[in-house]
Amino acid sequence: MLRINWKRDWVGFLNTWVLIGIGAGSLIAVLILFIIGLCAGDWETYFLPIKIIIIGWYVISMLAVLIRIGVYRIGVLRERERLKKLENQKTKEIP
């Protein structure tokens, strides 16, 4: 069903696992703080750390996605330049 070809798109593969790790770690941290807050009966003490974890998760995830987009864009530009050079070589060979 969900198959990622890591040999063809290793940056996307790595980025997927980074996002999964960030999401899982954040979810576990929020759940632990939520459960501790409920058990202690002092919810307000744990509300700020939960907000910080959620904001951190969002920012780090967006940075990972933007890095992935940047790497993809660099690859597209390099491929375009390679094709232009190949085309120029072909036009020079034709008399």
C-alpha positions in Angstrom: 0.0 0.0 0.0 2.4 2.7 1.2 5.8 2.0 -0.4 8.6 4.4 -0.5 11.4 3.7 -2.8 14.4 4.8 -0.7 16.9 4.2 -3.5 15.1 6.6 -5.8 14.1 9.3 -3.2 16.3 8.9 -0.2 15.8 12.4 1.1 12.0 11.9 1.0 12.4 8.6 2.7 14.6 10.1 5.5 12.2 13.1 5.8 9.3 10.7 6.2 11.0 9.0 9.1 12.1 12.3 10.7 8.5 13.5 10.6 7.2 10.3 12.1 9.8 10.5 14.9 9.0 14.1 15.6 5.3 13.4 15.7 5.5 10.3 17.8 7.9 11.9 20.3 5.7 14.9 20.6 2.5 12.9 21.0 4.1 10.7 23.7 5.4 13.8 25.6 2.0 15.5 25.5 0.2 12.3 26.6 2.6 11.8 29.5 2.2 15.4 30.6 -1.5 15.2 30.2 -1.7 12.1 32.3 0.5 13.5 35.0 -1.5 16.6 35.1 -4.8 14.7 35.5 -3.3 12.4 38.2 -1.8 15.4 40.1 -5.0 17.3 39.8 -3.1 20.4 38.9 -3.8 20.9 35.2 -2.6 24.5 35.0 1.0 23.6 35.8 1.3 21.3 32.8 -0.6 23.4 30.3 2.3 25.6 29.4 4.8 22.7 28.7 2.1 21.0 26.6 1.7 24.2 24.5 5.5 24.5 24.1 5.7 20.9 22.9 2.9 21.4 20.4 4.4 24.6 19.1 7.9 23.0 18.9 6.4 20.0 17.0 4.8 22.4 14.5 7.9 24.5 13.9 10.3 21.6 13.6 8.0 19.7 11.3 7.6 22.8 9.0 11.4 23.2 9.0 11.8 19.5 7.9 9.3 20.0 5.1 10.9 23.2 3.9 14.3 21.5 3.9 12.8 18.7 1.8 11.3 21.2 -0.6 14.7 23.0 -0.9 16.6 19.7 -1.6 14.0 18.7 -4.2 14.3 22.1 -5.9 18.0 21.9 -6.1 17.7 18.4 -7.7 15.2 19.8 -10.3 17.6 22.7 -11.1 20.6 20.4 -11.5 18.6 18.1 -13.7 17.5 21.0 -15.8 21.1 22.2 -16.2 22.2 18.7 -17.1 19.6 18.5 -19.8 20.6 21.9 -21.2 24.2 20.9 -21.4 23.2 17.6 -23.1 21.0 19.6 -25.6 23.8 22.0 -26.3 26.3 19.2 -27.0 23.8 17.6 -29.4 23.3 20.9 -31.3 27.1 21.5 -31.6 27.6 18.0 -33.0 25.1 18.5 -35.8 26.8 20.3 -38.7 
